[in-house]
Amino acid sequence: MTAVMTIGERVSEIARKALVREIDLTPKPGLVDRHDSGAHRDMDYPLFLCSIEAISPFLERFYQQGCETAFQPADRTLSALRATGLACERRMFQKTGGINTHKGSIFSLGLLCGAVGRVVAGGQELSIERICTEVAYISKDIVLNDFGCQGNTSSATAGEKIYRRYGLAGARGEAESGFVTVRTYALPAYLSALSEHGPSGRADLVALLTLISKNGDTNIISRAGLAGLDFSRKCAEKVLNIPSSIDDEVFFENVFNINKIFIDKNISPGGSADLLSVLFFLTDVEAAFSKM
């Protein structure tokens, strides 16, 4: 007899599959996939699978903490999620030998699983809009609280330095906005491509390229500066402008070509890859629980 999964188990499995789906997507420009390591020299596909294995046991706990703090102020939820997130990061670094494979995804998926827990505990519908509204509520003022203090610049993280210099808030800004880039740009592009091309992987790539073209990706900036961000956006837009009637083989070949260029220029749109996992999670949760 097959055991029935709890809601928390189902949510954590959807989150795990979102991470696997992102790393499995091939080709990806400048990113680790099944074909190559993109612009990275210190990580590869097996390492990402190892990292996902390390992260997975924590995903249900994020959900449970959302449930447990659902009727408390949102900052109580955030504090609980942060503590678990830090433990999850430590486990990731232990398994990867100190290499940051999924820090951004731990942050985003931790918030999402926690938000789902709060929504479920409140007896509300698990729609994309409702989940993202809850993430924004949990994350209220997180950018100001984490980056607003003008302390010692030498001890600032890469994210803090980029925020102070360019005003781009990275993963925190996306969370505080309720993942506005995902909802406003990537989701419509993904659904349109999925309707036209089916589940061939092309829709996933359209979503990723849309994110690269719209997201202020701080990972790109940290490696290639604002010029690299502008260049990567133009490359993504060029592929997105390929007529949808062009067959998949030509489309994928164009992505392979961009990957070569990104490798040469040391461009890795890691922040956009994290948001792709967010998109996968949101669409799959809504589909799985639409009849609740």
N, C-alpha and C positions, 0 to 999 in steps of 0.2 A: 504494500500500500504506500503510495507516494505521500509524503508529508506536505501539508499545506503551508506555504510560506506566509509569515506575518507581513504586515505592511512594511515594517522596518527592513525586513530581509529583502523584500521586493525592491524597495527604494535603493538600498545599498547595492543590490545587484545591477540595477539600472545605471547607477553611478559608475560601478566597475566596468560595465560594458561600454559606457561612454568613453572611458579612458582607453580601453582596448581598441575601440572603433577608430579613435583619433590616431593612434600609433599605427594601426593597420592600414590606414588610408595611404595609398601609393599611386602616383608620385605626389610629393608635397614639396613646394619650393623652400629650400634652405633648412628643412626640418628632417629629423630622424624618421625613417619609414622602413618598410621591408626591403627596399632597394639599396639604400645607402644611409649615411649619417648626416646628410645635408652639410651645413656649415660647421658642424661640430666635430671635434677631434677626440673628445673625452667621453663620448657616449654613443651607444648603438641600439639597435632594435632589441636584442636580448636583455640589455640593461634596463630598458623601459619596462619590459615585461616583468622583470625582477622587482622593479620599483612599484609597479601596480600591485603585485602580490603582497608587498610590504604595506601598502596603503589600505588595501581592501578591508582588513579587519576593523578599521577605525570608522568606516563609512556609516555603518548602522548606529554607532555611538553618537555621531553627529545628529542623526535623525532622532534618537532617543532624547538627547538633550533639548532639542526643539520641543518635543512633546512635554518634557518635564518642566520646562520654563514657559510654556505657552501662555499662561495667565499671569506672568510676571512681566515687569518692564523689559523692553527689548535689550537693554544693556546687560541684563542678567544672562540672557541667551548668548549674547556676543562673548561675554567673559567665559562662559562654559565652553563655547566652541573654540575660543582661542587656546584654552588649556589643552583640549584634545588635539587641536591642530598642531600645536608645538610638539606634543608627544608623537603625533603622526610624522611630522618632519624629521624628528630624531630617528625614528625607525627607518624612514626612507634613506637618510644619510648613512645609517649603519649598513643597509643592504647594498647601497650604491658606491660605497667607499668614499663618501663625502661629496658626491656629484649631485647637483641640483637638477633632478629630472622632472619633478612634479610639484614644486613648492607653490606655484601659481594655481595649479589645479586643486591642491589641498585646500587653499584659501577659498576658492570659488565653490567647489563642490561641498566643502564643509558648510558654508553658508546656505547653499541650496538645500542640502539634506536637513539642516536645522530648520530652515524656513518651511519645508514640507512637513516636518514634525509639528510645528506650531499650527499650520493650516489644518492638518488632520485632527489634532487635538481640539481645535475650535469648531470642528464639524463643517468646514467650508469646502468648496469645490477646488479640486487640484487642477486649476487652469494655469497656463503659462503666465497670464497677467497677474493672477492672484499670488502665485509663488514669487514672482519678481517684485511685486509690491511689498511682500513680506521681507524679502532680502533687503530692499531699500530701507524698510523700517528698522530692521536689525542693525543695518550699517550706517544709520543716520549720523552725520558729522564725523565719520571715520577718517576721512581725508584730513580734516582740520585737526582732529585729535592726534593723529599719527604723524602728520607732516607739518602741521602749522607752527610748531615751536621752532624758532630759529636758534638752534643750539650750535654746538661745535660742528662746523662743516666737515672737518677731517674725519669725524666718526660717523657721519651720515651714511646711510645705505645708498646703493645705486639709485633706488627708487626715489629716495628723498632728494638726492642731488638733481635728478631729472625734474622732479616737481618744482623745486626751487628755481631752477634755471628756465624751464619751459612751460611750467604750469600744467603739465600732463600728469595725471594721478594714477595711471595704470590700473591694476586690478582693483584697487580700493575705489577709484572713481567709478569704474564700471559697476561694482557692487552697489555703491551708494545711489547710483542712477537706476538701479533695478535692471542692470544689463541692457541699457538703452541701445547700444550698438547692435547687440544680438537681435533684439525685438524689432528695431526700426529698419535695419538693413539686411542682416543675414537671414533672418527667418522668412521674410517674403521671397527673397531670392532663392532660398533653399526649396521652399514649397512649390514655387513656380517651376524650377528645374526638375524637381521630383515628379511633378505632374507630367512634364513633357518627356523626360528621359527615363523615368523609372529608377529603381534602386541599383544603378550601374556603378555608383561611385562618383559619377559626374556631378550630381546634385550636392554631394558632400564637398567636392572641390569648388563648386560655385560658391557655396557658403564660406569656405575658407578664403577664397580669393576676394569675396565681398568684404570679409572682415579685415583682410590685409589692406584693402583699398580705403577703408573707413576708420579703422582703429588707430588711435595714437599709440602705437605699439612701443612701449618703453624698452622692450628687449632689443628691438631693431635699433633704437636710438643709442642704447648703451654700447652696441657693437659698431654702428656705422653712422651715428649722428643724425641730425635732421635731414641732411642730404640723402642719407641711406633710406630714411623713412619716405621721403618724397619719391625717390627712385623706385622703391618697392611698390608704392601705391600705383605708380604709372605702369609698372610691369603687370600688376594684377588687373588693372583696368583694361590693358591691352588684350589680355586673354578673355576677360569678361565681355569684351566687345565683339568677340568671334560670334558670328550668327549661330543661333541655337540649332539651325538646320544642319550645320556641319557635323559630321559623324564623330563618335567618341574617340576614335583613334587619332584623329587630327587634333582634337581638343587636348587629349592626354599628352601628345607629343609636344605641344606648346608649353604645357606645365613642366615637362621634363627639361625643356630648353631654359625655362626660367630658373629651375633648380640649379642648373650648371652656372648660370650667371650669379645667382645668390651665393653659391659656394665660393666663387671667385672673389666676390665682394664682401664675404664674411657676414652676410645678412641672414638672420634667423628670426622669423616672425613668431617667436614663442608665445607672446601674449595673445596673438590671434589664434594660435593652436589651442590655448587654454579656453578661449571663448568658443571654439568649435565644440569642445567637450561639453561646455555649458549648453550649447544649442542641442546637442544630441540628448543630454539629460532632460532638458525641458520638454522636448517633443515626445520623448519616450514615456516620461512620467504622465504627461497629459493623455497620451494614447492608452496607457495601461490603466489609468484610474478615471477615465472619462465617464464611466457609468456608476461611480460611487455615489 
